[in-house]
Amino acid sequence: MSGDNDQAMEMDDPVPVITRTHFEEAMSNARRSVTEYDLNKFEQFRQKFDPAYAAKVAGKQRCTINWPEDDASQFQKEGAAAEDDDDLYS
């Protein structure tokens, strides 16, 4: 049995980091799982019974994702944080 575990540990991760490109590809193939009627029904229910939510949606805007132009920096540490980071595997 330990031989199987050794083989699993030696395999390289085919996707070591999930990036914006991966997310956009996944979302391009996504589709809604509920109908517009059900969404509207839930919206009316929530506005009626959740006053804080009703106050927020007075303008009725959909959620948007504000992606940074360059996502490479999210994986790089700067300054003291990079120096203080201990390697978990050494």
C-alpha positions as CSV (number, residue, x, y, z in Angstrom):
1,M,0.0,0.0,0.0
2,S,2.8,2.5,0.8
3,G,4.0,2.1,-2.9
4,D,0.7,3.6,-4.1
5,N,1.1,6.6,-1.8
6,D,4.7,7.2,-3.0
7,Q,3.5,7.3,-6.6
8,A,0.7,9.7,-5.8
9,M,3.1,12.1,-4.0
10,E,5.5,12.1,-6.9
11,M,2.9,13.2,-9.5
12,D,3.1,16.8,-10.6
13,D,0.1,19.0,-10.2
14,P,-1.2,19.7,-13.7
15,V,-2.7,23.1,-12.5
16,P,-0.4,24.3,-9.7
17,V,-2.1,27.8,-9.7
18,I,-5.6,28.7,-10.7
19,T,-5.5,32.0,-12.6
20,R,-8.0,34.5,-14.1
21,T,-7.8,32.6,-17.4
22,H,-9.0,29.3,-15.7
23,F,-11.9,31.2,-14.1
24,E,-13.0,32.9,-17.3
25,E,-12.9,29.6,-19.2
26,A,-15.1,27.9,-16.6
27,M,-17.6,30.8,-16.6
28,S,-17.8,30.9,-20.4
29,N,-19.3,27.4,-20.3
30,A,-21.6,28.1,-17.3
31,R,-25.3,28.4,-17.5
32,R,-28.1,29.3,-15.1
33,S,-29.6,26.5,-13.1
34,V,-32.8,28.4,-12.2
35,T,-35.4,30.3,-14.2
36,E,-35.8,34.1,-14.4
37,Y,-39.2,33.6,-12.8
38,D,-37.6,31.9,-9.7
39,L,-35.0,34.6,-9.5
40,N,-37.6,37.3,-9.5
41,K,-39.7,35.5,-7.0
42,F,-36.8,35.2,-4.6
43,E,-35.8,38.8,-5.1
44,Q,-39.3,40.0,-4.2
45,F,-39.3,37.7,-1.1
46,R,-35.9,39.0,0.1
47,Q,-36.8,42.6,-0.4
48,K,-40.0,42.1,1.6
49,F,-38.5,40.2,4.5
50,D,-34.9,41.6,4.6
51,P,-35.0,45.4,5.1
52,A,-31.2,45.8,5.0
53,Y,-31.1,44.0,1.6
54,A,-34.0,46.2,0.3
55,A,-32.1,49.3,1.3
56,K,-28.9,48.1,-0.6
57,V,-30.7,47.2,-3.8
58,A,-32.5,50.5,-4.3
59,G,-30.4,51.1,-7.4
60,K,-30.7,47.5,-8.6
61,Q,-27.1,46.8,-9.9
62,R,-25.8,43.4,-10.8
63,C,-22.5,42.3,-9.2
64,T,-19.4,42.8,-11.3
65,I,-15.9,41.6,-10.9
66,N,-13.2,44.2,-11.0
67,W,-10.2,42.3,-12.2
68,P,-6.8,43.8,-11.9
69,E,-5.0,44.4,-15.2
70,D,-2.1,42.2,-14.1
71,D,-2.8,39.2,-11.9
72,A,0.9,38.1,-11.7
73,S,1.6,40.2,-8.7
74,Q,-0.9,38.2,-6.5
75,F,1.6,35.4,-6.4
76,Q,4.7,37.4,-5.6
77,K,5.6,38.5,-2.1
78,E,7.5,41.7,-1.5
79,G,9.9,43.0,1.1
80,A,10.0,41.5,4.6
81,A,7.1,39.2,3.9
82,A,9.1,37.3,1.2
83,E,12.1,37.0,3.6
84,D,10.1,35.8,6.6
85,D,8.2,33.2,4.7
86,D,9.4,29.7,5.8
87,D,9.4,26.9,3.4
88,L,7.0,24.2,4.7
89,Y,8.9,21.4,3.0
90,S,12.5,22.0,4.0
